[in-house]
Amino acid sequence: MTRPPTGVLNWRDGRHWSERELPCRYCGRPTNLRDSARHPAHKLCAEAAIRQQIADQAEAYENERLTDREEHP
């Protein structure tokens, strides 16, 4: 799968920009960017958080599937 040149999220819309710099919700460094919920976040930090959530959910699904298989062979 090929990622678009801008990464996973498209933040070209002006709603993702704020004149006020605040700490990123993920790394704590200052940013003028805002996520879709208007929380301060760097685009790369938000994309990394999404990747981690997907990985965590996939792992939880696989663990549940394997546990279910062991309980009901």
Beta strands, then each sheet from edge to edge (+ up, - down):
strand 1: 17-23
strand 2: 30-33
sheet 1: 1+ 2-
end
